Amino acid sequence: MKKIVKRKSIRNYSSSSAHLRLDDHEKLCRIMQEETNGKINEVKNSICRLEKFVIYGMVMLISGMGTIIYKLLLGG
């Protein structure tokens, strides 16, 4: 008959530190993601503002050209 030997379970402290490192990494990633999203929103707002300037400039250019063409057609 074989004798059953009960082994002590060895606690692995590196696994608990690995969990802590993983949690810290996830927190850091979350913070960096929030910062990145904030920067993306700032760029988006800047682009929207620039689009307004470009559209305004196009309207002014087209209206000026239309005025010049109108004056030339009337016999300026």
Gaussian input, Z-matrix of N, CA and C with variables (Angstrom, degrees):
# hf/3-21g

backbone

0 1
 N
 C     1     B1
 C     2     B2     1     A1
 N     3     B3     2     A2     1     D1
 C     4     B4     3     A3     2     D2
 C     5     B5     4     A4     3     D3
 N     6     B6     5     A5     4     D4
 C     7     B7     6     A6     5     D5
 C     8     B8     7     A7     6     D6
 N     9     B9     8     A8     7     D7
 C    10    B10     9     A9     8     D8
 C    11    B11    10    A10     9     D9
 N    12    B12    11    A11    10    D10
 C    13    B13    12    A12    11    D11
 C    14    B14    13    A13    12    D12
 N    15    B15    14    A14    13    D13
 C    16    B16    15    A15    14    D14
 C    17    B17    16    A16    15    D15
 N    18    B18    17    A17    16    D16
 C    19    B19    18    A18    17    D17
 C    20    B20    19    A19    18    D18
 N    21    B21    20    A20    19    D19
 C    22    B22    21    A21    20    D20
 C    23    B23    22    A22    21    D21
 N    24    B24    23    A23    22    D22
 C    25    B25    24    A24    23    D23
 C    26    B26    25    A25    24    D24
 N    27    B27    26    A26    25    D25
 C    28    B28    27    A27    26    D26
 C    29    B29    28    A28    27    D27
 N    30    B30    29    A29    28    D28
 C    31    B31    30    A30    29    D29
 C    32    B32    31    A31    30    D30
 N    33    B33    32    A32    31    D31
 C    34    B34    33    A33    32    D32
 C    35    B35    34    A34    33    D33
 N    36    B36    35    A35    34    D34
 C    37    B37    36    A36    35    D35
 C    38    B38    37    A37    36    D36
 N    39    B39    38    A38    37    D37
 C    40    B40    39    A39    38    D38
 C    41    B41    40    A40    39    D39
 N    42    B42    41    A41    40    D40
 C    43    B43    42    A42    41    D41
 C    44    B44    43    A43    42    D42
 N    45    B45    44    A44    43    D43
 C    46    B46    45    A45    44    D44
 C    47    B47    46    A46    45    D45
 N    48    B48    47    A47    46    D46
 C    49    B49    48    A48    47    D47
 C    50    B50    49    A49    48    D48
 N    51    B51    50    A50    49    D49
 C    52    B52    51    A51    50    D50
 C    53    B53    52    A52    51    D51
 N    54    B54    53    A53    52    D52
 C    55    B55    54    A54    53    D53
 C    56    B56    55    A55    54    D54
 N    57    B57    56    A56    55    D55
 C    58    B58    57    A57    56    D56
 C    59    B59    58    A58    57    D57
 N    60    B60    59    A59    58    D58
 C    61    B61    60    A60    59    D59
 C    62    B62    61    A61    60    D60
 N    63    B63    62    A62    61    D61
 C    64    B64    63    A63    62    D62
 C    65    B65    64    A64    63    D63
 N    66    B66    65    A65    64    D64
 C    67    B67    66    A66    65    D65
 C    68    B68    67    A67    66    D66
 N    69    B69    68    A68    67    D67
 C    70    B70    69    A69    68    D68
 C    71    B71    70    A70    69    D69
 N    72    B72    71    A71    70    D70
 C    73    B73    72    A72    71    D71
 C    74    B74    73    A73    72    D72
 N    75    B75    74    A74    73    D73
 C    76    B76    75    A75    74    D74
 C    77    B77    76    A76    75    D75
 N    78    B78    77    A77    76    D76
 C    79    B79    78    A78    77    D77
 C    80    B80    79    A79    78    D78
 N    81    B81    80    A80    79    D79
 C    82    B82    81    A81    80    D80
 C    83    B83    82    A82    81    D81
 N    84    B84    83    A83    82    D82
 C    85    B85    84    A84    83    D83
 C    86    B86    85    A85    84    D84
 N    87    B87    86    A86    85    D85
 C    88    B88    87    A87    86    D86
 C    89    B89    88    A88    87    D87
 N    90    B90    89    A89    88    D88
 C    91    B91    90    A90    89    D89
 C    92    B92    91    A91    90    D90
 N    93    B93    92    A92    91    D91
 C    94    B94    93    A93    92    D92
 C    95    B95    94    A94    93    D93
 N    96    B96    95    A95    94    D94
 C    97    B97    96    A96    95    D95
 C    98    B98    97    A97    96    D96
 N    99    B99    98    A98    97    D97
 C   100   B100    99    A99    98    D98
 C   101   B101   100   A100    99    D99
 N   102   B102   101   A101   100   D100
 C   103   B103   102   A102   101   D101
 C   104   B104   103   A103   102   D102
 N   105   B105   104   A104   103   D103
 C   106   B106   105   A105   104   D104
 C   107   B107   106   A106   105   D105
 N   108   B108   107   A107   106   D106
 C   109   B109   108   A108   107   D107
 C   110   B110   109   A109   108   D108
 N   111   B111   110   A110   109   D109
 C   112   B112   111   A111   110   D110
 C   113   B113   112   A112   111   D111
 N   114   B114   113   A113   112   D112
 C   115   B115   114   A114   113   D113
 C   116   B116   115   A115   114   D114
 N   117   B117   116   A116   115   D115
 C   118   B118   117   A117   116   D116
 C   119   B119   118   A118   117   D117
 N   120   B120   119   A119   118   D118
 C   121   B121   120   A120   119   D119
 C   122   B122   121   A121   120   D120
 N   123   B123   122   A122   121   D121
 C   124   B124   123   A123   122   D122
 C   125   B125   124   A124   123   D123
 N   126   B126   125   A125   124   D124
 C   127   B127   126   A126   125   D125
 C   128   B128   127   A127   126   D126
 N   129   B129   128   A128   127   D127
 C   130   B130   129   A129   128   D128
 C   131   B131   130   A130   129   D129
 N   132   B132   131   A131   130   D130
 C   133   B133   132   A132   131   D131
 C   134   B134   133   A133   132   D132
 N   135   B135   134   A134   133   D133
 C   136   B136   135   A135   134   D134
 C   137   B137   136   A136   135   D135
 N   138   B138   137   A137   136   D136
 C   139   B139   138   A138   137   D137
 C   140   B140   139   A139   138   D138
 N   141   B141   140   A140   139   D139
 C   142   B142   141   A141   140   D140
 C   143   B143   142   A142   141   D141
 N   144   B144   143   A143   142   D142
 C   145   B145   144   A144   143   D143
 C   146   B146   145   A145   144   D144
 N   147   B147   146   A146   145   D145
 C   148   B148   147   A147   146   D146
 C   149   B149   148   A148   147   D147
 N   150   B150   149   A149   148   D148
 C   151   B151   150   A150   149   D149
 C   152   B152   151   A151   150   D150
 N   153   B153   152   A152   151   D151
 C   154   B154   153   A153   152   D152
 C   155   B155   154   A154   153   D153
 N   156   B156   155   A155   154   D154
 C   157   B157   156   A156   155   D155
 C   158   B158   157   A157   156   D156
 N   159   B159   158   A158   157   D157
 C   160   B160   159   A159   158   D158
 C   161   B161   160   A160   159   D159
 N   162   B162   161   A161   160   D160
 C   163   B163   162   A162   161   D161
 C   164   B164   163   A163   162   D162
 N   165   B165   164   A164   163   D163
 C   166   B166   165   A165   164   D164
 C   167   B167   166   A166   165   D165
 N   168   B168   167   A167   166   D166
 C   169   B169   168   A168   167   D167
 C   170   B170   169   A169   168   D168
 N   171   B171   170   A170   169   D169
 C   172   B172   171   A171   170   D170
 C   173   B173   172   A172   171   D171
 N   174   B174   173   A173   172   D172
 C   175   B175   174   A174   173   D173
 C   176   B176   175   A175   174   D174
 N   177   B177   176   A176   175   D175
 C   178   B178   177   A177   176   D176
 C   179   B179   178   A178   177   D177
 N   180   B180   179   A179   178   D178
 C   181   B181   180   A180   179   D179
 C   182   B182   181   A181   180   D180
 N   183   B183   182   A182   181   D181
 C   184   B184   183   A183   182   D182
 C   185   B185   184   A184   183   D183
 N   186   B186   185   A185   184   D184
 C   187   B187   186   A186   185   D185
 C   188   B188   187   A187   186   D186
 N   189   B189   188   A188   187   D187
 C   190   B190   189   A189   188   D188
 C   191   B191   190   A190   189   D189
 N   192   B192   191   A191   190   D190
 C   193   B193   192   A192   191   D191
 C   194   B194   193   A193   192   D192
 N   195   B195   194   A194   193   D193
 C   196   B196   195   A195   194   D194
 C   197   B197   196   A196   195   D195
 N   198   B198   197   A197   196   D196
 C   199   B199   198   A198   197   D197
 C   200   B200   199   A199   198   D198
 N   201   B201   200   A200   199   D199
 C   202   B202   201   A201   200   D200
 C   203   B203   202   A202   201   D201
 N   204   B204   203   A203   202   D202
 C   205   B205   204   A204   203   D203
 C   206   B206   205   A205   204   D204
 N   207   B207   206   A206   205   D205
 C   208   B208   207   A207   206   D206
 C   209   B209   208   A208   207   D207
 N   210   B210   209   A209   208   D208
 C   211   B211   210   A210   209   D209
 C   212   B212   211   A211   210   D210
 N   213   B213   212   A212   211   D211
 C   214   B214   213   A213   212   D212
 C   215   B215   214   A214   213   D213
 N   216   B216   215   A215   214   D214
 C   217   B217   216   A216   215   D215
 C   218   B218   217   A217   216   D216
 N   219   B219   218   A218   217   D217
 C   220   B220   219   A219   218   D218
 C   221   B221   220   A220   219   D219
 N   222   B222   221   A221   220   D220
 C   223   B223   222   A222   221   D221
 C   224   B224   223   A223   222   D222
 N   225   B225   224   A224   223   D223
 C   226   B226   225   A225   224   D224
 C   227   B227   226   A226   225   D225

   B1=1.4386
   B2=1.5261
   B3=1.3329
   B4=1.4482
   B5=1.5133
   B6=1.2958
   B7=1.4512
   B8=1.5303
   B9=1.3071
   B10=1.4592
   B11=1.5235
   B12=1.2783
   B13=1.4600
   B14=1.5210
   B15=1.3056
   B16=1.4594
   B17=1.5262
   B18=1.3167
   B19=1.4467
   B20=1.5203
   B21=1.3001
   B22=1.4534
   B23=1.5201
   B24=1.3040
   B25=1.4602
   B26=1.5222
   B27=1.2872
   B28=1.4550
   B29=1.5230
   B30=1.3225
   B31=1.4630
   B32=1.5160
   B33=1.2706
   B34=1.4501
   B35=1.5272
   B36=1.3171
   B37=1.4580
   B38=1.5154
   B39=1.3032
   B40=1.4593
   B41=1.5216
   B42=1.3327
   B43=1.4634
   B44=1.5220
   B45=1.3531
   B46=1.4619
   B47=1.5217
   B48=1.3257
   B49=1.4589
   B50=1.5236
   B51=1.3151
   B52=1.4699
   B53=1.5200
   B54=1.3231
   B55=1.4717
   B56=1.5226
   B57=1.3135
   B58=1.4604
   B59=1.5273
   B60=1.3123
   B61=1.4644
   B62=1.5184
   B63=1.3281
   B64=1.4530
   B65=1.5260
   B66=1.3333
   B67=1.4635
   B68=1.5247
   B69=1.3278
   B70=1.4620
   B71=1.5268
   B72=1.3187
   B73=1.4647
   B74=1.5281
   B75=1.3188
   B76=1.4637
   B77=1.5253
   B78=1.3281
   B79=1.4633
   B80=1.5219
   B81=1.3238
   B82=1.4574
   B83=1.5246
   B84=1.3193
   B85=1.4645
   B86=1.5276
   B87=1.3235
   B88=1.4591
   B89=1.5355
   B90=1.3279
   B91=1.4656
   B92=1.5268
   B93=1.3267
   B94=1.4656
   B95=1.5250
   B96=1.3298
   B97=1.4559
   B98=1.5257
   B99=1.3408
   B100=1.4591
   B101=1.5248
   B102=1.3379
   B103=1.4552
   B104=1.5233
   B105=1.3216
   B106=1.4644
   B107=1.5225
   B108=1.3302
   B109=1.4645
   B110=1.5223
   B111=1.3249
   B112=1.4588
   B113=1.5228
   B114=1.3412
   B115=1.4620
   B116=1.5204
   B117=1.3270
   B118=1.4701
   B119=1.5202
   B120=1.3280
   B121=1.4662
   B122=1.5249
   B123=1.3462
   B124=1.4647
   B125=1.5224
   B126=1.3250
   B127=1.4639
   B128=1.5278
   B129=1.3108
   B130=1.4664
   B131=1.5225
   B132=1.3391
   B133=1.4608
   B134=1.5198
   B135=1.3332
   B136=1.4611
   B137=1.5234
   B138=1.3170
   B139=1.4637
   B140=1.5235
   B141=1.3328
   B142=1.4717
   B143=1.5236
   B144=1.3371
   B145=1.4569
   B146=1.5254
   B147=1.3235
   B148=1.4682
   B149=1.5254
   B150=1.3203
   B151=1.4713
   B152=1.5227
   B153=1.3346
   B154=1.4756
   B155=1.5223
   B156=1.3466
   B157=1.4591
   B158=1.5259
   B159=1.3197
   B160=1.4613
   B161=1.5293
   B162=1.3202
   B163=1.4675
   B164=1.5321
   B165=1.3411
   B166=1.4602
   B167=1.5270
   B168=1.3243
   B169=1.4626
   B170=1.5185
   B171=1.3309
   B172=1.4680
   B173=1.5199
   B174=1.3139
   B175=1.4719
   B176=1.5282
   B177=1.3248
   B178=1.4608
   B179=1.5411
   B180=1.3248
   B181=1.4603
   B182=1.5217
   B183=1.3041
   B184=1.4653
   B185=1.5197
   B186=1.3310
   B187=1.4712
   B188=1.5237
   B189=1.3165
   B190=1.4685
   B191=1.5143
   B192=1.3216
   B193=1.4597
   B194=1.5239
   B195=1.3066
   B196=1.4718
   B197=1.5160
   B198=1.3200
   B199=1.4626
   B200=1.5247
   B201=1.3339
   B202=1.4688
   B203=1.5269
   B204=1.3301
   B205=1.4669
   B206=1.5231
   B207=1.3066
   B208=1.4619
   B209=1.5366
   B210=1.3379
   B211=1.4770
   B212=1.5337
   B213=1.3275
   B214=1.4617
   B215=1.5203
   B216=1.3140
   B217=1.4684
   B218=1.5184
   B219=1.3076
   B220=1.4526
   B221=1.5294
   B222=1.3009
   B223=1.4773
   B224=1.5194
   B225=1.3106
   B226=1.4548
   B227=1.4416
   A1=109.26
   A2=115.76
   A3=120.95
   A4=110.18
   A5=114.16
   A6=119.57
   A7=108.72
   A8=116.89
   A9=122.27
   A10=108.48
   A11=113.62
   A12=119.77
   A13=107.91
   A14=114.89
   A15=119.74
   A16=108.30
   A17=116.33
   A18=120.69
   A19=110.14
   A20=114.38
   A21=119.20
   A22=108.30
   A23=114.24
   A24=116.11
   A25=108.32
   A26=114.64
   A27=120.41
   A28=107.46
   A29=115.80
   A30=119.66
   A31=108.47
   A32=113.45
   A33=119.49
   A34=108.26
   A35=116.03
   A36=120.22
   A37=111.84
   A38=116.59
   A39=118.36
   A40=111.00
   A41=117.76
   A42=119.27
   A43=110.51
   A44=117.53
   A45=118.46
   A46=110.26
   A47=117.90
   A48=119.10
   A49=110.58
   A50=116.67
   A51=119.63
   A52=109.99
   A53=116.60
   A54=119.79
   A55=110.08
   A56=116.61
   A57=119.70
   A58=110.55
   A59=116.12
   A60=119.36
   A61=111.22
   A62=116.31
   A63=120.58
   A64=110.58
   A65=116.91
   A66=120.51
   A67=110.99
   A68=116.42
   A69=120.03
   A70=111.30
   A71=115.73
   A72=120.43
   A73=110.22
   A74=117.54
   A75=120.89
   A76=110.81
   A77=117.31
   A78=120.57
   A79=110.46
   A80=116.11
   A81=120.35
   A82=110.89
   A83=116.81
   A84=120.41
   A85=110.99
   A86=116.53
   A87=121.09
   A88=110.25
   A89=116.61
   A90=120.79
   A91=110.15
   A92=116.38
   A93=120.13
   A94=111.24
   A95=117.05
   A96=120.33
   A97=110.31
   A98=117.58
   A99=120.57
   A100=110.69
   A101=117.31
   A102=120.68
   A103=111.23
   A104=116.28
   A105=120.66
   A106=110.54
   A107=116.91
   A108=120.19
   A109=110.64
   A110=117.53
   A111=120.93
   A112=111.65
   A113=116.14
   A114=119.94
   A115=111.34
   A116=116.58
   A117=120.56
   A118=109.83
   A119=117.28
   A120=120.45
   A121=111.31
   A122=116.99
   A123=120.02
   A124=110.94
   A125=116.95
   A126=120.87
   A127=109.92
   A128=116.50
   A129=120.89
   A130=110.66
   A131=116.83
   A132=120.43
   A133=111.42
   A134=116.84
   A135=120.57
   A136=111.01
   A137=116.52
   A138=120.75
   A139=110.81
   A140=116.95
   A141=120.20
   A142=110.32
   A143=117.06
   A144=121.02
   A145=110.44
   A146=117.11
   A147=120.43
   A148=111.86
   A149=116.78
   A150=119.90
   A151=110.15
   A152=116.54
   A153=119.79
   A154=110.76
   A155=117.31
   A156=120.49
   A157=111.14
   A158=117.38
   A159=121.20
   A160=110.34
   A161=117.60
   A162=121.24
   A163=110.06
   A164=116.62
   A165=120.32
   A166=110.43
   A167=116.90
   A168=120.59
   A169=112.21
   A170=116.73
   A171=120.17
   A172=110.66
   A173=116.91
   A174=120.32
   A175=109.79
   A176=116.79
   A177=119.92
   A178=110.92
   A179=116.87
   A180=120.92
   A181=111.29
   A182=116.94
   A183=120.79
   A184=110.82
   A185=116.33
   A186=117.48
   A187=110.77
   A188=117.66
   A189=119.71
   A190=111.67
   A191=117.09
   A192=120.52
   A193=110.42
   A194=116.84
   A195=120.26
   A196=111.39
   A197=116.33
   A198=120.23
   A199=110.77
   A200=116.49
   A201=120.05
   A202=110.52
   A203=117.44
   A204=121.34
   A205=109.97
   A206=117.44
   A207=122.24
   A208=109.95
   A209=116.36
   A210=119.96
   A211=110.74
   A212=117.65
   A213=120.49
   A214=111.23
   A215=117.94
   A216=120.81
   A217=111.50
   A218=118.05
   A219=120.33
   A220=112.15
   A221=116.01
   A222=118.70
   A223=110.17
   A224=114.49
   A225=120.46
   A226=114.90
   D1=131.78
   D2=-178.20
   D3=-81.97
   D4=141.31
   D5=178.07
   D6=-88.67
   D7=130.01
   D8=-179.92
   D9=-90.00
   D10=121.81
   D11=-179.33
   D12=-105.33
   D13=124.63
   D14=179.01
   D15=-89.09
   D16=123.32
   D17=-178.99
   D18=-90.90
   D19=147.81
   D20=173.96
   D21=-75.59
   D22=139.57
   D23=176.28
   D24=-80.89
   D25=132.80
   D26=-178.62
   D27=-92.99
   D28=122.81
   D29=179.07
   D30=-76.36
   D31=133.17
   D32=-179.67
   D33=-101.57
   D34=102.19
   D35=-178.32
   D36=-72.79
   D37=-23.07
   D38=179.25
   D39=-68.74
   D40=-28.07
   D41=178.57
   D42=-69.65
   D43=-37.40
   D44=178.21
   D45=-70.09
   D46=-36.35
   D47=176.86
   D48=-70.04
   D49=-30.95
   D50=176.34
   D51=-64.86
   D52=-39.12
   D53=177.47
   D54=-64.51
   D55=-41.04
   D56=178.94
   D57=-64.77
   D58=-43.15
   D59=178.41
   D60=-62.80
   D61=-39.63
   D62=178.95
   D63=-65.09
   D64=-42.77
   D65=177.85
   D66=-62.81
   D67=-43.19
   D68=177.94
   D69=-62.20
   D70=-40.23
   D71=179.13
   D72=-64.72
   D73=-41.85
   D74=179.05
   D75=-64.19
   D76=-39.78
   D77=177.75
   D78=-63.35
   D79=-43.83
   D80=179.15
   D81=-63.09
   D82=-42.48
   D83=178.69
   D84=-62.60
   D85=-39.98
   D86=179.19
   D87=-62.81
   D88=-43.75
   D89=179.48
   D90=-64.17
   D91=-44.67
   D92=-179.87
   D93=-65.08
   D94=-35.78
   D95=178.82
   D96=-66.51
   D97=-40.70
   D98=177.49
   D99=-62.53
   D100=-42.29
   D101=178.53
   D102=-64.51
   D103=-41.22
   D104=179.27
   D105=-63.97
   D106=-43.18
   D107=179.09
   D108=-63.78
   D109=-37.50
   D110=176.90
   D111=-63.19
   D112=-43.21
   D113=178.57
   D114=-65.42
   D115=-38.08
   D116=178.31
   D117=-63.29
   D118=-41.10
   D119=178.66
   D120=-64.79
   D121=-38.38
   D122=177.08
   D123=-62.94
   D124=-43.52
   D125=179.32
   D126=-64.44
   D127=-40.01
   D128=179.16
   D129=-60.95
   D130=-44.45
   D131=178.86
   D132=-64.24
   D133=-38.91
   D134=178.35
   D135=-64.20
   D136=-42.15
   D137=179.33
   D138=-63.88
   D139=-41.40
   D140=178.42
   D141=-61.48
   D142=-41.33
   D143=179.38
   D144=-64.75
   D145=-42.74
   D146=178.53
   D147=-65.12
   D148=-36.47
   D149=177.96
   D150=-61.83
   D151=-39.27
   D152=178.44
   D153=-62.60
   D154=-42.19
   D155=178.83
   D156=-63.91
   D157=-41.95
   D158=-179.15
   D159=-65.28
   D160=-43.33
   D161=-179.97
   D162=-65.17
   D163=-42.03
   D164=177.94
   D165=-61.55
   D166=-43.51
   D167=178.56
   D168=-62.69
   D169=-40.62
   D170=178.86
   D171=-64.33
   D172=-41.38
   D173=-179.97
   D174=-62.96
   D175=-43.78
   D176=-179.88
   D177=-64.99
   D178=-41.50
   D179=179.39
   D180=-63.79
   D181=-45.91
   D182=-178.66
   D183=-66.44
   D184=-40.37
   D185=178.93
   D186=-68.07
   D187=-36.59
   D188=176.60
   D189=-65.28
   D190=-43.13
   D191=178.08
   D192=-64.83
   D193=-38.75
   D194=177.90
   D195=-63.14
   D196=-39.20
   D197=178.32
   D198=-65.06
   D199=-42.44
   D200=179.46
   D201=-63.77
   D202=-44.17
   D203=179.51
   D204=-63.33
   D205=-41.53
   D206=179.84
   D207=-61.54
   D208=-44.44
   D209=179.80
   D210=-65.43
   D211=-38.86
   D212=179.62
   D213=-67.69
   D214=-36.85
   D215=-179.62
   D216=-70.71
   D217=-31.38
   D218=-179.46
   D219=-77.89
   D220=-8.74
   D221=176.19
   D222=96.91
   D223=55.86
   D224=-177.63
   D225=-72.79

